[in-house]
Amino acid sequence: MKRLLSYIKNNKIKSVVLFVLLVAYYFCLPKQLFKDPTATVITSKNDELLGAQIAKDGQWRFPHNDSIPEKFKTCIIQFEDEYFYKHPGFNPVSIFKALRKNLKSDGIKRGGSTISQQVIRLSRKGENRTYFEKAIEIILATRLELRISKDKILSYYSSNAPFGGNVVGLDAASWRYFNRNANELSWAESATLAVLPNAPSLIYPGKNQDRLLKKRNRLLTKLLQNQIIDSLTYNLSIAESLPQKPYSLPQIAPHLLQKVAQNYSGKHIRTTINAPLQQQVNRIVKRHYNQLSQNEIYNAAVLVLDVKTRQVLAYVGNTPTDKSHQKDVDIIDKPRSTGSILKPFLYAAMLDAGDILPNTLVADVPTQFGSYNPENYNKTYDGAIPASRALSRSLNVPSVRMLQEFGLDRFHHYLKTLQLKDLKYNANHYGLSLILGGAESNLWDLCKSYAALSSTLNHFSETSSEYYSNEFCEPTFLASETVDFGKKTSEKTLFDAGSIYLTYESLKEVNRPEGEESWEFFDGSKQIAWKTGTSFGFRDAWAIGTTKDCVVGIWVGNADGEGRPGLVGVQAAAPILFDVFDVLPNSDWFAKPFDEMQEVTICKKSGHRASPNCDDTENKFIQISGLKTQPCPYHVLVHLDKSETFQVNSSCESMSNITHKSWFVLPPLMAYYYKTKNPFYKPLPKFRSYCLGENSISMAFIYPKENNSIFLPKDFDGTTNDLVLQIAHSKPETTVFWYINDNYLGSTKDIHELAIIPKKGKHLITVVDEFGNEAKRSFTISE
């Protein structure tokens, strides 16, 4: 009985010990074998290497790759572990041979390790090479074989084996030593890399070349003997030279790599970049940088988006300049003054709200709002100009007047809906300068906004007149992500399709840069809706263009904010824009969204809906909201004598001799400037002198502007220059009487200009015509 109890007790102990050993064996292998930091690697949409950022420990160690090229797999097995697919993690024959040789030589001369054991040794960094350590490696290697497949073990080895210097892993070695992907290596190149991990500190490209060559050729001979390669391949492989020194890794999209590393450090990220396009854009930027740098303009950025997928196709964050000019700064997401690049959004907003029609005449006259005095780039005025032409010519004064009329807070709300991240303050902070660059934005957000408008038009045409609820979504540079446009809806997101289409029709007419003036006469020319912008002080030059398929955005300037003469959108940024569009495929123009438009009769001269008095009309498609705009206010029906020389009425002409005619009449100040650009503009004929009745008379100041502060300079002889007062009168032949501070100055007729030298201080100018009409203007003379 005692023997039986003792037997049972001993068996229990053995069972417990066996169970503990099995548990220990099961858990002896760490879940994560390798914890070393890896390089950040980005590839194109087609998995071409765009760039890599070295790992935090200073090693070129690419992220783990399960894919192993067949040539390298064959070479490494033939060289390191010929029975790899047959043993359970260790090779008893190899271990016995190694042990016998080491005992005879009184030292470790041969390892006898399988690839599985080498994976374990690589994961157990810094362990001494002893027999006890070898035993641990064998145990862990057998456990590794039970956990994962043979191919997975090979992938662990190829991703973590040392290849000399600071190069770790097959992928990094292939690029560092042969400047190409491991899948593209020849037999000789694969054999070279297969022998390197055997003694990476002694033999690598540039060090002990003769020994490396012998080892490579020995492996190639073995491949020939085992009939893995034929004699022709062998002879060609033997003739291949060895790499002499490491190559620099490609840096095709360095600023995108920098951006990716912020959130995906140490990972292999496949991006949406089109590699051939990225390289073409890089060359374009480099060529323009060489020209711009001669004018001390050192930085530029380019972003290309696919409208339909909202993917980034090309990303150039800066020029190939030097460190002193901030070459590493990614400008694409940096806030810069917008210049005129927001004007199309105001135009679209006013169309969408039904405030204007595409060619509605807007005032282009000297304008002052308090102390704010906007000016056109060329310092001239058109008097009145169609809104579409004011946009295509990027005139400042009409834009500011349109913003004031539309409402600053109202427009600010539209911009916030565009999700411009750098628009951080309320509307009053920016004031009316918001439309001329008073606010900041970045190339990413602006391109995103233009892409959203283009996508809205595309979707409206593709979905039988429906919108998507999330058109203003973020673009992506990650190939693994898809953009969610939201649900189909009958409600517009921001602008209706008709207003966007009409805005693009206007932007299509923007004057192209020098050398591109005759673009519209070429059958194969691209139709592009585009806009430029220039910030105050010539610090930022913008150009953004869109087709049905792509949006291209350009920023040019200096990263430190230094302004330069000639740093304007149409000269510095637009040429880059068109060079980029030249390497993109041609696109069809946007389909007209008929369901959001209606054909109406338009007055050709005023751009308004035609009134009964309009004598020159045409039928045009306008946005539906435009139906509530007022009819033409500038055409009036006048009554003339038979010669059409004078205005008359029944008090001075018989009814049978009166001619009724439609006449285009602008307000005096608009007319004053309008006729300088439009010589065929005819002012209203004056009334015959003995006709009874009220004459419609108006007048307006040209200079000085309201509450203007004026400095009167002196000539070289010390004489103070005159201040020339000017007004516009609807009937220039009328006599006008001038007063300053209630003191009579004189009178004018035909040309209403008067030169005076007022004293320092505040003054009030009053003008009264012979019919008693009056106008006043305040100003200040300063020293």
DAQUIMO-V851971 format. One record per residue. N is the residue number from 0. RES is the residue in one small letter. PHI is phi in whole degrees, 0 to 359 (none if undefined). BURIAL is b if it has 16 or more other C-alpha atoms within 10 Angstrom, else e. Layout:
# DAQUIMO-V851971
N/RES/PHI/BURIAL
N/RES/PHI/BURIAL
This chain:
# DAQUIMO-V851971
0/m/none/e
1/k/295/e
2/r/295/e
3/l/297/e
4/l/297/e
5/s/296/e
6/y/298/e
7/i/296/e
8/k/297/e
9/n/296/e
10/n/296/e
11/k/298/e
12/i/298/e
13/k/296/e
14/s/296/e
15/v/295/e
16/v/298/e
17/l/298/e
18/f/297/e
19/v/297/e
20/l/296/e
21/l/295/e
22/v/297/e
23/a/299/e
24/y/296/e
25/y/297/e
26/f/263/e
27/c/289/e
28/l/264/b
29/p/300/e
30/k/298/e
31/q/248/e
32/l/289/e
33/f/242/b
34/k/241/e
35/d/293/e
36/p/294/b
37/t/242/b
38/a/288/b
39/t/273/b
40/v/235/b
41/i/240/b
42/t/234/b
43/s/282/b
44/k/300/b
45/n/264/e
46/d/68/b
47/e/272/b
48/l/294/b
49/l/259/b
50/g/170/b
51/a/212/b
52/q/246/b
53/i/303/b
54/a/295/b
55/k/297/e
56/d/268/e
57/g/81/e
58/q/254/b
59/w/275/b
60/r/238/b
61/f/288/b
62/p/303/b
63/h/307/b
64/n/232/b
65/d/285/e
66/s/271/e
67/i/238/b
68/p/300/e
69/e/299/e
70/k/296/b
71/f/292/b
72/k/302/b
73/t/298/b
74/c/296/b
75/i/290/b
76/i/290/b
77/q/295/b
78/f/272/b
79/e/259/b
80/d/200/b
81/e/296/e
82/y/255/e
83/f/305/b
84/y/278/e
85/k/246/e
86/h/266/e
87/p/270/b
88/g/129/b
89/f/217/b
90/n/244/b
91/p/305/e
92/v/295/e
93/s/295/b
94/i/294/b
95/f/297/e
96/k/298/e
97/a/295/b
98/l/295/b
99/r/296/e
100/k/292/b
101/n/292/e
102/l/291/e
103/k/294/e
104/s/270/e
105/d/57/e
106/g/176/e
107/i/273/e
108/k/252/e
109/r/218/e
110/g/270/b
111/g/71/b
112/s/277/b
113/t/279/b
114/i/297/b
115/s/298/b
116/q/295/b
117/q/293/b
118/v/298/b
119/i/296/b
120/r/297/b
121/l/296/b
122/s/283/b
123/r/259/e
124/k/298/e
125/g/81/e
126/e/283/e
127/n/292/e
128/r/273/e
129/t/240/e
130/y/294/e
131/f/295/e
132/e/296/e
133/k/298/b
134/a/295/e
135/i/299/e
136/e/299/b
137/i/297/b
138/i/299/b
139/l/293/b
140/a/295/b
141/t/294/b
142/r/294/b
143/l/297/b
144/e/295/b
145/l/283/e
146/r/276/e
147/i/231/e
148/s/283/e
149/k/299/b
150/d/295/e
151/k/293/b
152/i/297/b
153/l/299/b
154/s/293/b
155/y/299/b
156/y/295/b
157/s/294/b
158/s/275/b
159/n/234/b
160/a/289/b
161/p/281/b
162/f/239/b
163/g/100/b
164/g/63/e
165/n/254/b
166/v/258/b
167/v/233/b
168/g/90/b
169/l/299/b
170/d/299/b
171/a/295/b
172/a/296/b
173/s/300/b
174/w/286/b
175/r/290/b
176/y/260/b
177/f/233/b
178/n/59/b
179/r/200/b
180/n/293/b
181/a/299/b
182/n/292/e
183/e/258/e
184/l/284/b
185/s/280/e
186/w/297/b
187/a/295/b
188/e/292/b
189/s/296/b
190/a/295/b
191/t/300/b
192/l/290/b
193/a/293/b
194/v/271/b
195/l/294/b
196/p/297/b
197/n/296/e
198/a/207/e
199/p/294/b
200/s/276/e
201/l/259/e
202/i/230/b
203/y/198/b
204/p/310/b
205/g/99/e
206/k/222/e
207/n/52/e
208/q/300/e
209/d/295/e
210/r/294/e
211/l/296/b
212/l/297/b
213/k/297/e
214/k/296/b
215/r/298/b
216/n/293/b
217/r/296/b
218/l/293/b
219/l/297/b
220/t/296/b
221/k/297/e
222/l/297/b
223/l/292/b
224/q/297/e
225/n/273/e
226/q/59/e
227/i/276/e
228/i/237/b
229/d/271/e
230/s/293/e
231/l/295/e
232/t/299/b
233/y/298/b
234/n/297/e
235/l/293/e
236/s/291/b
237/i/299/b
238/a/283/e
239/e/291/e
240/s/278/e
241/l/271/b
242/p/293/b
243/q/266/e
244/k/203/e
245/p/294/b
246/y/275/e
247/s/285/e
248/l/288/b
249/p/304/e
250/q/229/e
251/i/278/b
252/a/224/b
253/p/297/b
254/h/281/b
255/l/291/b
256/l/302/b
257/q/300/b
258/k/292/e
259/v/296/b
260/a/296/b
261/q/295/e
262/n/244/e
263/y/229/e
264/s/301/b
265/g/80/b
266/k/245/b
267/h/264/b
268/i/246/b
269/r/272/b
270/t/262/b
271/t/268/b
272/i/295/b
273/n/271/b
274/a/302/b
275/p/299/e
276/l/295/b
277/q/302/b
278/q/291/b
279/q/296/b
280/v/295/b
281/n/303/b
282/r/293/e
283/i/299/b
284/v/296/b
285/k/297/b
286/r/296/e
287/h/288/b
288/y/300/b
289/n/299/e
290/q/281/e
291/l/294/b
292/s/296/e
293/q/292/e
294/n/257/e
295/e/60/b
296/i/249/b
297/y/247/b
298/n/234/b
299/a/201/b
300/a/217/b
301/v/224/b
302/l/228/b
303/v/239/b
304/l/244/b
305/d/275/b
306/v/297/b
307/k/284/b
308/t/251/b
309/r/62/b
310/q/268/b
311/v/279/b
312/l/264/b
313/a/212/b
314/y/218/b
315/v/242/b
316/g/280/b
317/n/192/b
318/t/277/b
319/p/279/b
320/t/273/b
321/d/247/e
322/k/296/e
323/s/294/e
324/h/247/b
325/q/57/b
326/k/296/b
327/d/274/b
328/v/284/b
329/d/273/b
330/i/275/b
331/i/303/b
332/d/253/b
333/k/265/e
334/p/290/b
335/r/221/b
336/s/299/b
337/t/281/b
338/g/58/b
339/s/263/b
340/i/290/b
341/l/269/b
342/k/303/b
343/p/300/b
344/f/291/b
345/l/293/b
346/y/301/b
347/a/296/b
348/a/295/b
349/m/289/b
350/l/295/b
351/d/298/b
352/a/279/b
353/g/78/b
354/d/276/b
355/i/218/b
356/l/253/b
357/p/308/b
358/n/248/b
359/t/303/b
360/l/292/b
361/v/240/b
362/a/287/b
363/d/231/b
364/v/225/b
365/p/307/b
366/t/223/b
367/q/219/b
368/f/244/e
369/g/63/e
370/s/267/e
371/y/270/e
372/n/230/e
373/p/291/b
374/e/224/b
375/n/285/b
376/y/301/e
377/n/268/e
378/k/65/e
379/t/245/e
380/y/224/b
381/d/260/b
382/g/81/b
383/a/216/b
384/i/212/b
385/p/302/b
386/a/302/b
387/s/295/b
388/r/285/b
389/a/299/b
390/l/287/b
391/s/295/b
392/r/268/b
393/s/55/b
394/l/283/b
395/n/283/b
396/v/299/b
397/p/301/b
398/s/295/b
399/v/294/b
400/r/295/b
401/m/294/b
402/l/296/b
403/q/296/e
404/e/290/e
405/f/288/b
406/g/113/e
407/l/298/b
408/d/297/e
409/r/296/e
410/f/291/b
411/h/301/b
412/h/297/e
413/y/300/e
414/l/295/b
415/k/295/e
416/t/294/e
417/l/290/b
418/q/62/b
419/l/279/b
420/k/298/e
421/d/273/b
422/l/274/b
423/k/263/e
424/y/249/e
425/n/283/e
426/a/299/b
427/n/295/e
428/h/297/e
429/y/272/b
430/g/68/b
431/l/291/b
432/s/290/b
433/l/308/b
434/i/279/b
435/l/247/b
436/g/113/b
437/g/291/b
438/a/252/b
439/e/244/b
440/s/208/b
441/n/229/b
442/l/297/b
443/w/299/b
444/d/294/b
445/l/292/b
446/c/296/b
447/k/301/b
448/s/291/b
449/y/295/b
450/a/296/b
451/a/295/b
452/l/295/b
453/s/296/b
454/s/295/b
455/t/302/b
456/l/297/b
457/n/300/b
458/h/295/b
459/f/298/b
460/s/285/b
461/e/280/e
462/t/249/e
463/s/56/e
464/s/70/b
465/e/234/b
466/y/251/b
467/y/247/b
468/s/282/b
469/n/231/b
470/e/294/b
471/f/269/b
472/c/274/b
473/e/286/b
474/p/294/b
475/t/225/b
476/f/247/b
477/l/260/b
478/a/295/b
479/s/281/e
480/e/260/e
481/t/238/e
482/v/277/e
483/d/262/e
484/f/275/b
485/g/87/e
486/k/265/e
487/k/289/e
488/t/209/e
489/s/276/e
490/e/267/e
491/k/293/e
492/t/282/b
493/l/217/b
494/f/252/b
495/d/284/b
496/a/299/b
497/g/296/b
498/s/294/b
499/i/295/b
500/y/300/b
501/l/293/b
502/t/296/b
503/y/293/b
504/e/299/b
505/s/290/b
506/l/292/b
507/k/293/b
508/e/267/b
509/v/300/b
510/n/296/b
511/r/279/b
512/p/293/e
513/e/306/e
514/g/94/e
515/e/243/e
516/e/297/e
517/s/261/e
518/w/303/e
519/e/288/e
520/f/270/e
521/f/263/e
522/d/299/e
523/g/268/e
524/s/291/e
525/k/277/b
526/q/267/b
527/i/230/b
528/a/269/b
529/w/214/b
530/k/213/b
531/t/252/b
532/g/205/b
533/t/224/b
534/s/276/b
535/f/299/e
536/g/81/e
537/f/55/b
538/r/258/b
539/d/223/b
540/a/241/b
541/w/241/b
542/a/206/b
543/i/230/b
544/g/227/b
545/t/217/b
546/t/243/b
547/k/296/b
548/d/253/b
549/c/224/b
550/v/244/b
551/v/240/b
552/g/239/b
553/i/232/b
554/w/234/b
555/v/226/b
556/g/167/b
557/n/244/b
558/a/300/b
559/d/276/e
560/g/87/e
561/e/289/e
562/g/276/b
563/r/219/b
564/p/301/e
565/g/86/e
566/l/276/b
567/v/236/b
568/g/304/b
569/v/289/b
570/q/265/b
571/a/262/b
572/a/262/b
573/a/300/b
574/p/300/b
575/i/293/b
576/l/305/b
577/f/285/b
578/d/294/e
579/v/291/b
580/f/297/b
581/d/295/e
582/v/263/e
583/l/265/b
584/p/296/e
585/n/295/b
586/s/235/e
587/d/289/e
588/w/283/e
589/f/300/b
590/a/289/e
591/k/288/b
592/p/278/b
593/f/301/b
594/d/290/e
595/e/251/b
596/m/224/b
597/q/215/b
598/e/276/e
599/v/225/b
600/t/272/b
601/i/244/b
602/c/287/b
603/k/296/b
604/k/281/b
605/s/258/b
606/g/77/b
607/h/278/b
608/r/300/b
609/a/293/b
610/s/264/b
611/p/301/e
612/n/274/b
613/c/287/b
614/d/257/e
615/d/228/e
616/t/233/b
617/e/208/e
618/n/268/e
619/k/223/e
620/f/275/b
621/i/236/b
622/q/295/b
623/i/299/b
624/s/296/b
625/g/288/b
626/l/293/b
627/k/268/e
628/t/290/b
629/q/286/e
630/p/295/b
631/c/306/b
632/p/267/b
633/y/260/b
634/h/262/b
635/v/236/b
636/l/269/e
637/v/246/b
638/h/246/b
639/l/238/b
640/d/285/b
641/k/298/e
642/s/279/e
643/e/60/e
644/t/267/e
645/f/234/b
646/q/279/b
647/v/221/b
648/n/215/b
649/s/294/e
650/s/283/e
651/c/228/b
652/e/205/b
653/s/289/e
654/m/301/e
655/s/290/e
656/n/261/e
657/i/271/b
658/t/259/e
659/h/258/e
660/k/218/e
661/s/281/b
662/w/228/b
663/f/272/b
664/v/233/b
665/l/258/b
666/p/302/b
667/p/307/b
668/l/292/b
669/m/295/b
670/a/296/b
671/y/303/b
672/y/274/b
673/y/298/b
674/k/289/b
675/t/288/e
676/k/256/e
677/n/230/e
678/p/297/e
679/f/270/e
680/y/291/e
681/k/248/e
682/p/291/b
683/l/300/b
684/p/298/b
685/k/283/b
686/f/289/b
687/r/300/b
688/s/302/e
689/y/258/e
690/c/279/e
691/l/269/e
692/g/113/e
693/e/281/e
694/n/264/e
695/s/281/e
696/i/235/e
697/s/214/b
698/m/212/b
699/a/209/b
700/f/287/b
701/i/263/b
702/y/207/b
703/p/278/b
704/k/280/b
705/e/297/b
706/n/56/b
707/n/283/b
708/s/258/b
709/i/242/b
710/f/250/e
711/l/261/b
712/p/286/e
713/k/248/e
714/d/284/e
715/f/297/e
716/d/273/e
717/g/91/e
718/t/284/e
719/t/283/e
720/n/289/e
721/d/287/e
722/l/261/b
723/v/262/e
724/l/273/b
725/q/221/b
726/i/226/b
727/a/250/b
728/h/238/b
729/s/296/b
730/k/233/b
731/p/304/b
732/e/288/e
733/t/287/b
734/t/281/b
735/v/241/b
736/f/253/b
737/w/249/b
738/y/224/b
739/i/237/b
740/n/52/e
741/d/72/e
742/n/260/e
743/y/292/e
744/l/255/b
745/g/154/e
746/s/228/b
747/t/226/b
748/k/214/e
749/d/71/e
750/i/253/e
751/h/264/b
752/e/229/b
753/l/216/b
754/a/264/e
755/i/221/e
756/i/235/e
757/p/284/e
758/k/280/e
759/k/298/e
760/g/125/e
761/k/275/e
762/h/220/b
763/l/234/e
764/i/264/b
765/t/236/b
766/v/240/b
767/v/227/b
768/d/268/b
769/e/291/e
770/f/263/e
771/g/91/e
772/n/289/e
773/e/225/e
774/a/216/e
775/k/231/e
776/r/209/b
777/s/261/b
778/f/202/b
779/t/231/b
780/i/262/b
781/s/248/e
782/e/281/e
